[in-house]
């Protein structure tokens, strides 16, 4: 590794104690190491560029699936080489964004070829969860919503295609409905659009969300005015289809495809109102503060005592989950626009919510927890399974990793204590 070579160089390169030939030898060794390091990086970037070109050049889902698999393999190889969590996040978020954007165009073209025409209005495909935070890892699933604008003239055009739309959606006779106008025709188009998109994403290896957070479900699809009503309905009146958990998930909203301005309008509206309901925000904070961290007496790991997870800890539920949750909530309160956890922590430091030293320790904790997750995913990938990616047996880790994990969990506890002071000692609402 270049870092080790550079440290050796700095320790040994003392012009006052070396001859010119000795200095030249040390410089040559450092230059050789730099060229080797650059070769590795340029090779990986070349593979990435080639795969991105393949995405743009193909319309075959089977090819896109292969590209997705190759990107995942490349991310794993890069992680093994440098142990960079942020590089895995960067590479896989970039790859899946491009794959999603390509599939959106394919769905548009497919529906156009079937006689429905181009998209009847502006729409935006939005990411949430790890995708929204640009923290993608080796395994992923779909966490998306769809927002669109209502255009009456385009809805009128689609009315002429209502029979075909209903047939494509496998729905009953339109005559069974008490009213079917331009608005309903537009709704049907985007329901069909969402169905095609979700199936294509699964086809290329991005699994359907077990929790149903996909725009095939009506709750996660709607016209921009409807979305605003849903958000306000829950925040101000506690009514409507959205729950508190849904609002928490939406805190990571990020535009991926379609009209960026429409996506940003939804994000801005959400950010302007999410902190309006103090009681609701405190419920959110309390849920994360009370999430148990798996450390017991004398800072021993509190592993599961029975069941499939016996002897393990869940590094999501008891580790990076509450960390991400609380950082997300604090970031919304202090109007930090980014969704990435590392960047949110930096933003909280800039606003002096976190001290510089605690900010650094918190990032190290997040890095440790993410590194363990990626390593576990790599093991499961070799075994050909995906379940159990957040379960780790801490006592099978090398001693240095056990120490890092224990320290990371202590930092999560420290964040919970800080959040308790911020949310429930009056500081947040002053």
C-alpha positions as CSV (number, residue, x, y, z in Angstrom):
1,X,0.0,0.0,0.0
2,X,1.2,3.5,-0.9
3,X,0.5,4.8,2.6
4,X,2.9,2.3,4.2
5,X,5.6,3.1,1.6
6,X,5.1,6.9,2.1
7,X,5.5,6.5,5.9
8,X,8.7,4.5,5.3
9,X,9.9,7.2,3.0
10,X,9.3,10.0,5.5
11,X,11.0,8.1,8.2
12,X,14.1,7.4,6.1
13,X,14.5,10.5,3.9
14,X,16.7,12.8,5.9
15,X,18.9,14.7,3.4
16,X,21.3,15.6,6.2
17,X,22.1,12.0,6.8
18,X,22.0,10.5,3.3
19,X,24.2,10.5,0.3
20,X,22.8,11.6,-3.1
21,X,22.7,8.0,-4.4
22,X,20.8,6.9,-1.2
23,X,18.3,9.7,-1.7
24,X,17.8,8.8,-5.3
25,X,17.2,5.1,-4.3
26,X,14.5,6.1,-1.8
27,X,12.9,8.5,-4.4
28,X,12.9,5.8,-7.0
29,X,11.2,3.3,-4.6
30,X,8.5,5.9,-3.8
31,X,8.0,6.7,-7.5
32,X,7.6,3.0,-8.3
33,X,5.0,2.6,-5.5
34,X,3.1,5.7,-6.7
35,X,3.0,4.3,-10.3
36,X,1.7,1.0,-9.0
37,X,-1.0,2.7,-7.0
38,X,-2.0,4.9,-9.9
39,X,-2.2,1.8,-12.1
40,X,-4.6,0.1,-9.8
41,X,-6.8,3.2,-9.6
42,X,-6.8,3.9,-13.4
43,X,-7.5,0.3,-14.1
44,X,-10.6,0.4,-11.9
45,X,-11.8,3.7,-13.4
46,X,-11.3,2.2,-16.8
47,X,-13.5,-0.8,-16.0
48,X,-16.1,1.6,-14.5
49,X,-16.2,3.8,-17.6
50,X,-16.5,0.7,-19.9
51,X,-19.5,-0.6,-17.8
52,X,-21.2,2.8,-17.9
53,X,-20.9,2.8,-21.7
54,X,-22.4,-0.6,-21.9
55,X,-25.4,0.7,-19.9
56,X,-26.0,3.5,-22.4
57,X,-25.5,1.3,-25.5
58,X,-27.8,-1.6,-24.6
59,X,-31.6,-2.0,-24.4
60,X,-31.4,-5.6,-23.2
61,X,-32.3,-6.2,-19.6
62,X,-30.2,-9.3,-19.6
63,X,-27.1,-7.2,-20.5
64,X,-28.0,-4.7,-17.8
65,X,-28.2,-7.5,-15.3
66,X,-24.7,-8.6,-16.3
67,X,-23.5,-5.0,-15.9
68,X,-25.0,-4.7,-12.5
69,X,-23.3,-8.0,-11.4
70,X,-20.0,-6.8,-12.8
71,X,-20.3,-3.5,-10.9
72,X,-21.1,-5.3,-7.7
73,X,-18.0,-7.5,-8.2
74,X,-15.9,-4.5,-9.0
75,X,-17.0,-2.8,-5.8
76,X,-16.1,-5.9,-3.8
77,X,-12.7,-6.1,-5.4
78,X,-12.1,-2.4,-4.7
79,X,-13.1,-2.8,-1.1
80,X,-10.7,-5.8,-0.7
81,X,-7.9,-3.6,-2.1
82,X,-8.4,-0.5,-0.1
83,X,-11.1,-1.1,2.5
84,X,-12.8,2.1,1.4
85,X,-16.5,2.1,2.5
86,X,-17.0,5.5,0.8
87,X,-15.7,4.1,-2.5
88,X,-18.2,1.2,-2.4
89,X,-21.0,3.7,-1.7
90,X,-19.8,6.0,-4.5
91,X,-19.4,3.3,-7.1
92,X,-22.6,1.4,-6.5
93,X,-24.7,4.5,-6.1
94,X,-23.3,5.8,-9.4
95,X,-23.9,2.4,-11.2
96,X,-27.5,1.9,-9.9
97,X,-28.4,5.5,-10.7
98,X,-27.3,5.0,-14.3
99,X,-29.1,1.6,-14.5
100,X,-32.3,3.2,-13.2
101,X,-32.1,6.1,-15.6
102,X,-31.6,3.7,-18.5
103,X,-34.5,1.6,-17.4
104,X,-36.7,4.7,-17.1
105,X,-36.0,5.5,-20.8
106,X,-36.7,1.9,-21.8
107,X,-40.1,2.0,-20.0
108,X,-40.9,5.3,-21.8
109,X,-39.9,3.8,-25.1
110,X,-41.9,0.6,-24.4
111,X,-45.1,2.4,-23.6
112,X,-44.7,4.7,-26.5
113,X,-44.3,1.7,-28.9
114,X,-47.5,0.2,-27.4
115,X,-49.4,3.3,-28.5
116,X,-49.6,5.3,-25.2
117,X,-47.2,8.0,-26.5
118,X,-44.4,9.6,-24.5
119,X,-44.8,10.4,-20.8
120,X,-48.0,12.5,-20.7
121,X,-46.5,14.9,-18.1
122,X,-43.3,15.6,-16.1
123,X,-42.5,13.0,-13.6
124,X,-39.6,12.3,-11.2
125,X,-38.3,8.9,-9.9
126,X,-37.1,9.4,-6.4
127,X,-34.8,7.2,-4.2
128,X,-35.0,6.8,-0.4
129,X,-33.2,4.7,2.2
130,X,-29.6,3.8,1.5
131,X,-30.1,4.7,-2.2
132,X,-31.4,8.1,-1.2
133,X,-28.3,8.6,1.1
134,X,-25.9,7.4,-1.7
135,X,-24.8,4.6,0.7
136,X,-25.4,1.6,-1.5
137,X,-23.6,-1.6,-0.7
138,X,-23.3,-5.1,-2.3
139,X,-26.9,-6.1,-1.7
140,X,-29.8,-3.7,-2.2
141,X,-33.5,-3.5,-2.7
142,X,-36.0,-1.0,-4.1
143,X,-37.0,2.0,-2.0
144,X,-38.6,4.5,-4.4
145,X,-41.5,6.8,-5.0
146,X,-43.0,8.4,-8.1
147,X,-44.3,11.9,-8.4
148,X,-45.8,13.5,-11.5
149,X,-47.6,16.6,-12.6
150,X,-51.2,16.7,-13.7
151,X,-51.8,17.9,-17.3
152,X,-55.4,17.9,-18.2
153,X,-54.8,18.0,-22.0
154,X,-52.7,14.9,-21.8
155,X,-55.2,13.2,-19.5
156,X,-57.8,13.9,-22.2
157,X,-55.6,12.2,-24.8
158,X,-55.2,9.2,-22.6
159,X,-59.0,8.9,-22.2
160,X,-59.1,7.7,-25.7
161,X,-56.8,4.9,-24.7
162,X,-58.7,4.0,-21.5
163,X,-59.6,0.5,-22.6
164,X,-56.0,-0.4,-23.5
165,X,-54.7,1.1,-20.2
166,X,-57.2,-0.9,-18.2
167,X,-56.3,-4.1,-20.1
168,X,-52.6,-3.5,-19.6
169,X,-53.2,-3.0,-15.8
170,X,-55.4,-6.1,-15.7
171,X,-58.2,-4.1,-14.2
172,X,-61.9,-4.4,-14.6
173,X,-64.3,-2.6,-17.0
174,X,-64.1,1.2,-16.7
175,X,-67.9,1.1,-16.7
176,X,-67.7,-0.3,-13.1
177,X,-66.2,3.0,-11.9
178,X,-68.5,5.9,-11.1
179,X,-66.1,8.4,-12.7
180,X,-63.3,8.1,-15.1
181,X,-61.8,11.3,-16.4
182,X,-58.5,12.8,-17.4
183,X,-57.1,12.6,-13.9
184,X,-57.9,8.9,-13.6
185,X,-56.4,8.2,-17.0
186,X,-53.2,9.9,-16.0
187,X,-53.1,7.9,-12.8
188,X,-53.5,4.7,-14.7
189,X,-50.6,5.6,-17.1
190,X,-48.3,6.1,-14.2
191,X,-49.5,3.0,-12.4
192,X,-48.6,1.1,-15.5
193,X,-45.3,2.9,-15.8
194,X,-44.5,2.0,-12.2
195,X,-45.4,-1.6,-12.7
196,X,-43.1,-1.9,-15.7
197,X,-40.2,-0.1,-13.9
198,X,-40.4,-2.2,-10.7
199,X,-40.3,-5.4,-12.7
200,X,-37.4,-4.3,-14.7
201,X,-35.4,-3.3,-11.6
202,X,-36.0,-6.7,-10.2
203,X,-35.0,-8.3,-13.5
204,X,-31.6,-6.7,-13.4
205,X,-30.9,-7.7,-9.8
206,X,-32.4,-4.9,-7.6
207,X,-34.9,-6.8,-5.5
208,X,-38.4,-5.7,-4.6
209,X,-38.8,-4.1,-1.2
210,X,-40.2,-6.5,1.3
211,X,-41.9,-3.6,3.0
212,X,-43.6,-2.5,-0.2
213,X,-41.9,0.9,-0.5
214,X,-42.3,1.0,-4.3
215,X,-44.6,3.1,-6.6
216,X,-46.6,0.1,-7.6
217,X,-48.2,0.7,-4.3
218,X,-50.6,3.7,-4.5
219,X,-49.2,5.2,-1.3
220,X,-45.8,5.7,-3.0
221,X,-47.1,7.2,-6.3
222,X,-49.0,10.4,-6.9
223,X,-49.4,13.8,-8.4
224,X,-47.3,16.6,-6.8
225,X,-50.4,18.2,-5.3
226,X,-51.5,14.8,-3.8
227,X,-48.0,14.3,-2.3
228,X,-48.1,17.7,-0.6
229,X,-51.6,16.9,0.8
230,X,-50.3,13.6,2.1
231,X,-47.3,15.2,3.8
232,X,-49.3,18.0,5.4
233,X,-52.1,15.7,6.3
234,X,-49.8,13.5,8.4
235,X,-47.7,16.3,9.9
236,X,-50.4,18.7,10.8
237,X,-53.5,16.5,11.3
238,X,-52.2,12.9,11.8
239,X,-54.3,11.7,8.9
240,X,-53.8,10.2,5.5
241,X,-52.0,7.2,4.0
242,X,-48.5,8.1,5.3
243,X,-47.3,6.9,8.7
244,X,-44.5,8.2,10.9
245,X,-42.2,5.5,9.6
246,X,-43.0,6.7,6.0
247,X,-42.0,10.2,6.9
248,X,-38.7,9.0,8.4
249,X,-38.0,7.1,5.2
250,X,-38.8,10.2,3.1
251,X,-36.1,12.2,5.0
252,X,-33.6,10.6,2.6
253,X,-35.4,11.6,-0.6
254,X,-33.2,12.1,-3.6
255,X,-33.9,12.7,-7.3
256,X,-32.7,9.9,-9.6
257,X,-34.5,10.2,-12.9
258,X,-37.1,12.2,-14.7
259,X,-37.6,16.0,-14.2
260,X,-35.1,17.2,-11.6
261,X,-37.1,20.4,-10.8
262,X,-40.2,18.4,-9.9
263,X,-38.2,16.1,-7.6
264,X,-36.5,19.1,-5.9
265,X,-39.9,20.7,-5.5
266,X,-41.1,17.7,-3.5
267,X,-37.9,17.6,-1.5
268,X,-38.1,21.3,-0.6
269,X,-41.8,21.0,0.4
270,X,-41.0,18.1,2.6
271,X,-38.0,19.8,4.2
272,X,-40.0,22.9,4.9
273,X,-42.7,21.1,6.9
274,X,-41.1,17.9,8.4
275,X,-40.1,19.7,11.7
276,X,-43.5,21.5,12.1
277,X,-45.0,18.9,14.5
278,X,-42.9,18.9,17.6
279,X,-44.7,16.0,19.2
280,X,-44.2,13.8,16.2
281,X,-40.5,14.7,15.9
282,X,-40.0,13.9,19.6
283,X,-41.6,10.5,19.0
284,X,-39.2,9.9,16.2
285,X,-36.2,10.9,18.3
286,X,-37.4,8.8,21.2
287,X,-37.6,5.7,19.1
288,X,-34.0,6.1,18.0
289,X,-32.7,7.1,21.4
290,X,-34.3,4.0,23.0
291,X,-33.0,1.5,20.4
292,X,-30.8,-0.9,22.4
293,X,-27.1,-1.0,21.6
294,X,-25.8,-4.6,22.0
295,X,-23.3,-3.9,24.8
296,X,-23.8,-5.5,28.2
297,X,-22.0,-5.5,31.6
298,X,-18.3,-4.7,31.4
299,X,-18.8,-3.7,27.8
300,X,-19.2,-7.3,26.7
301,X,-21.2,-7.8,23.5
302,X,-24.9,-8.7,24.2
303,X,-25.3,-11.4,21.6
304,X,-28.6,-13.2,20.8
305,X,-29.2,-16.1,23.2
306,X,-31.4,-18.3,21.0
307,X,-32.9,-18.6,17.5
308,X,-31.3,-18.3,14.1
309,X,-29.3,-15.3,15.3
310,X,-27.9,-17.1,18.4
311,X,-24.4,-15.9,19.2
312,X,-24.6,-12.8,16.9
313,X,-25.5,-9.1,17.1
314,X,-27.4,-7.1,14.5
315,X,-25.1,-4.3,13.5
316,X,-28.1,-2.5,11.8
317,X,-30.7,-2.5,14.5
318,X,-28.2,-1.9,17.3
319,X,-25.5,0.0,15.4
320,X,-25.6,2.0,12.2
321,X,-29.5,2.1,12.3
322,X,-29.8,4.4,15.3
323,X,-26.7,6.3,14.2
324,X,-28.1,7.0,10.7
325,X,-31.6,7.7,12.2
326,X,-30.4,10.4,14.7
327,X,-28.0,12.0,12.3
328,X,-30.8,12.2,9.7
329,X,-33.2,13.8,12.2
330,X,-30.6,16.4,13.4
331,X,-29.7,17.2,9.8
332,X,-33.3,18.0,9.0
333,X,-33.7,20.2,12.1
334,X,-30.6,22.2,11.1
335,X,-31.6,22.3,7.4
336,X,-28.6,20.4,6.1
337,X,-29.6,19.6,2.5
338,X,-27.4,16.6,1.8
339,X,-28.7,13.1,2.5
340,X,-25.4,11.3,2.9
341,X,-24.5,10.3,6.5
342,X,-20.9,11.3,6.3
343,X,-21.8,14.7,4.8
344,X,-24.6,15.2,7.3
345,X,-22.1,14.6,10.2
346,X,-19.8,17.2,8.6
347,X,-22.7,19.6,8.3
348,X,-23.6,19.2,12.0
349,X,-20.0,19.9,12.9
350,X,-20.1,23.1,10.8
351,X,-23.2,24.2,12.6
352,X,-21.5,23.4,15.9
353,X,-24.1,20.8,16.8
354,X,-21.3,18.3,17.1
355,X,-17.8,19.0,18.2
356,X,-14.9,18.4,15.8
357,X,-13.6,15.5,17.9
358,X,-17.0,13.8,18.3
359,X,-17.8,14.3,14.6
360,X,-14.6,12.5,13.7
361,X,-15.3,9.7,16.2
362,X,-18.9,9.3,14.9
363,X,-17.6,9.0,11.3
364,X,-15.1,6.4,12.4
365,X,-18.0,4.5,14.1
366,X,-20.1,4.6,11.0
367,X,-17.2,3.5,8.9
368,X,-16.5,0.5,11.2
369,X,-20.1,-0.6,11.2
370,X,-20.4,-0.2,7.4
371,X,-17.1,-2.1,6.9
372,X,-18.4,-5.0,8.9
373,X,-21.6,-5.0,6.9
374,X,-19.8,-5.0,3.6
375,X,-17.4,-7.8,4.7
376,X,-20.4,-9.9,5.8
377,X,-22.1,-9.2,2.4
378,X,-19.0,-10.3,0.6
379,X,-19.0,-13.6,2.6
380,X,-22.7,-14.2,1.7
381,X,-22.1,-13.2,-1.9
382,X,-19.5,-16.0,-2.2
383,X,-22.1,-18.4,-0.7
384,X,-24.8,-17.3,-3.0
385,X,-27.2,-16.1,-0.3
386,X,-28.5,-12.7,0.8
387,X,-30.2,-13.2,4.2
388,X,-28.3,-12.4,7.4
389,X,-26.2,-9.5,6.0
390,X,-26.5,-7.5,9.2
391,X,-25.7,-10.3,11.6
392,X,-22.2,-10.6,12.9
393,X,-20.6,-12.9,15.5
394,X,-18.4,-10.4,17.3
395,X,-16.3,-13.1,19.0
396,X,-15.2,-14.5,15.7
397,X,-13.7,-11.2,14.7
398,X,-10.0,-10.6,15.2
399,X,-9.2,-8.8,18.5
400,X,-8.5,-5.4,16.8
401,X,-11.9,-5.6,15.0
402,X,-13.6,-6.5,18.2
403,X,-12.1,-3.4,19.9
404,X,-13.2,-1.2,17.0
405,X,-16.7,-2.6,17.0
406,X,-17.0,-2.1,20.8
407,X,-15.8,1.5,20.4
408,X,-18.2,2.1,17.5
409,X,-21.1,0.9,19.6
410,X,-20.0,3.2,22.5
411,X,-20.1,6.1,20.1
412,X,-23.7,5.2,19.1
413,X,-24.6,5.3,22.8
414,X,-22.9,8.7,23.1
415,X,-24.9,10.0,20.2
416,X,-28.1,8.7,21.8
417,X,-27.2,10.6,25.0
418,X,-26.4,13.8,23.0
419,X,-29.7,13.5,21.1
420,X,-31.6,13.0,24.3
421,X,-30.2,16.3,25.5
422,X,-30.9,18.1,22.2
423,X,-34.5,16.9,21.8
424,X,-35.6,16.8,25.4
425,X,-33.7,19.4,27.2
426,X,-35.0,22.4,25.3
427,X,-32.0,23.0,23.1
428,X,-33.7,22.0,19.9
429,X,-36.8,24.1,20.1
430,X,-35.2,27.4,21.4
